[in-house]
Amino acid sequence: MNITDIRVRIVNNSNDKLKAVASITIDDELVVHDIKIINGEKGYFLSMPSRKTSEGEFKDIVHPIKTQVREELKEKILKAYEDALAANNQ
């Protein structure tokens, strides 16, 4: 799997834990939208796209199966988020 593009949209609500929303392109062929960048109690983490079930639970629509892939996604998306923040502050 090769992440060929990452786009980050910063959310400008300082009181909210949601800091940005990202979209990734994989192998120039598949796009995943609505990956949320959240500032939690233990730092930043990713929330994968999900939908609410009829029971009121949220289930991921797409997610990495392997821990290594999850960590790679987190590293690359958070780097793109930091770059977007720096570009906004210039």
N, C-alpha and C positions, 0 to 999 in steps of 0.2 A: 504494500500500500504506500503510495506516494502522495502526500498532501501538496497539491500544486498551486493552491491559492487559499488565502485566509483573508476575510473581510470582517472588520470589527466596527460596530456602530455603538458609540458610547451613549449611555443613558444619563442624562443630566438631572438626576434627582438625588441630591446629596443625602437625604434621609433614608433612602432605600438601600437594601443590601445588594440589589441587582445593579451592577456597574456597567455592563455592556452585553450586547448580543452579537454572536459571531456566526458566520457562514464559512464552511470549508468546501473546497473542491478536491476530489480525490481522483488522481490519474487523469485529470482534464476531462473526466467523463461523468462523474457523479457529484451532485451538490447536496450538502446537508445544511439546512437553515435552522435558525433558532436555538443555537447552543448558547446557554446563558452563562455569563461570568458573574459569580456571586462572591461577595466578601463575607465569609462566615466567621465564626468565633476562632477558628484555627487557621485563618487565612483564606486566600482565594481558592475556589473550586469551580468545576464545570458542572452544569446541569444540562443533561442531554434533552433533546426535544421529547415532549411527552403529551399525552392526552388524558383527559379525565374519563374514568369508566363510569358506568351507570351506578356503581356502588360508591362513587365519590373518591376513589383512589386514583392517583396519577401513575400511569405506566409509561415507561420509555418507549418511544416509537423506534428509535435507533440507538444503539450503544455498542461500545467496543466489548468484545468477549474477553480478550486477554488484558491482563494488568499492564503489560509492557506497552500495548497500543494506547490504553487509557492515559498512561504517563506521557507518552509521546505527544498525544493530542493536547494534554494539559500544558506541557512545556511550550509547544509551538503557539498555541492560541494565547496563552498568557504573555508570551513575548510580543505577539502582534498587538495585544491590548496595551502593553507598556509603550510600544512604538506609537500607537494611536494617541495615547495620552500625551506623549512628548510632542507630537506634531500639533496637537491642540493647544499646547502651552506656549508655542512659539509665536 
